[in-house]
Amino acid sequence: MSVVMDPTSEQSPSSRERLVRPDRLEGLTVGLLDISKPRGDVFLDRLDALLTGRGIAVRRYMKPTVAKPAPLPLRQQMIGEVDVVIEGLAD
């Protein structure tokens, strides 16, 4: 059981089971989420090239601002389109 801390004014921590990570990415669609930090796109561009070079399907997403969590519609879109998400952090 993991404790998830929400930095956006939570009153008490929530608990949930961790999702099982896939053994391999082949056959899955990977979402790459740019959180709008400077140079995050540089990291994700390279990762995109590496994954697509291995024949792995990639979808790209971007948060409108680094200062807030991803908007609900964006999170719902990712849930419907990809199997796993990699979030790019940089500076």
Contacts in CASP RR format, 6 or more apart in sequence:
PFRMAT RR
TARGET T0000
AUTHOR 0000-0000-0000
METHOD contacts of the structure
MODEL  1
MSVVMDPTSEQSPSSRERLVRPDRLEGLTVGLLDISKPRGDVFLDRLDAL
LTGRGIAVRRYMKPTVAKPAPLPLRQQMIGEVDVVIEGLAD
1 15 0 8 1.000
1 16 0 8 1.000
1 17 0 8 1.000
2 15 0 8 1.000
2 16 0 8 1.000
2 17 0 8 1.000
2 18 0 8 1.000
3 13 0 8 1.000
3 14 0 8 1.000
3 15 0 8 1.000
4 13 0 8 1.000
4 14 0 8 1.000
4 15 0 8 1.000
4 16 0 8 1.000
5 13 0 8 1.000
6 13 0 8 1.000
6 14 0 8 1.000
8 68 0 8 1.000
8 69 0 8 1.000
21 84 0 8 1.000
22 28 0 8 1.000
22 83 0 8 1.000
22 84 0 8 1.000
25 51 0 8 1.000
25 54 0 8 1.000
25 56 0 8 1.000
25 84 0 8 1.000
26 54 0 8 1.000
26 55 0 8 1.000
26 56 0 8 1.000
27 56 0 8 1.000
27 57 0 8 1.000
28 56 0 8 1.000
28 57 0 8 1.000
28 82 0 8 1.000
28 83 0 8 1.000
28 84 0 8 1.000
29 56 0 8 1.000
29 57 0 8 1.000
29 58 0 8 1.000
29 59 0 8 1.000
29 81 0 8 1.000
29 82 0 8 1.000
29 83 0 8 1.000
30 51 0 8 1.000
30 56 0 8 1.000
30 57 0 8 1.000
30 58 0 8 1.000
30 59 0 8 1.000
30 82 0 8 1.000
30 83 0 8 1.000
30 84 0 8 1.000
30 85 0 8 1.000
30 86 0 8 1.000
31 58 0 8 1.000
31 59 0 8 1.000
31 60 0 8 1.000
31 61 0 8 1.000
31 78 0 8 1.000
31 81 0 8 1.000
31 82 0 8 1.000
31 84 0 8 1.000
31 85 0 8 1.000
31 86 0 8 1.000
32 44 0 8 1.000
32 47 0 8 1.000
32 48 0 8 1.000
32 58 0 8 1.000
32 59 0 8 1.000
32 60 0 8 1.000
32 61 0 8 1.000
32 85 0 8 1.000
32 86 0 8 1.000
32 88 0 8 1.000
33 61 0 8 1.000
33 62 0 8 1.000
33 63 0 8 1.000
33 70 0 8 1.000
33 78 0 8 1.000
33 85 0 8 1.000
33 86 0 8 1.000
33 87 0 8 1.000
33 88 0 8 1.000
34 40 0 8 1.000
34 41 0 8 1.000
34 44 0 8 1.000
34 60 0 8 1.000
34 61 0 8 1.000
34 62 0 8 1.000
34 63 0 8 1.000
34 88 0 8 1.000
35 62 0 8 1.000
35 63 0 8 1.000
35 66 0 8 1.000
35 70 0 8 1.000
35 87 0 8 1.000
35 88 0 8 1.000
35 89 0 8 1.000
36 62 0 8 1.000
36 63 0 8 1.000
36 64 0 8 1.000
36 65 0 8 1.000
36 66 0 8 1.000
37 66 0 8 1.000
37 88 0 8 1.000
37 89 0 8 1.000
37 90 0 8 1.000
37 91 0 8 1.000
38 90 0 8 1.000
38 91 0 8 1.000
39 90 0 8 1.000
39 91 0 8 1.000
40 88 0 8 1.000
40 89 0 8 1.000
40 90 0 8 1.000
42 90 0 8 1.000
43 88 0 8 1.000
43 89 0 8 1.000
43 90 0 8 1.000
44 60 0 8 1.000
44 86 0 8 1.000
44 88 0 8 1.000
47 86 0 8 1.000
48 58 0 8 1.000
48 60 0 8 1.000
51 58 0 8 1.000
52 58 0 8 1.000
59 78 0 8 1.000
59 81 0 8 1.000
59 82 0 8 1.000
61 70 0 8 1.000
61 74 0 8 1.000
61 77 0 8 1.000
61 78 0 8 1.000
61 85 0 8 1.000
63 69 0 8 1.000
63 70 0 8 1.000
63 71 0 8 1.000
63 74 0 8 1.000
64 71 0 8 1.000
70 78 0 8 1.000
78 85 0 8 1.000
END
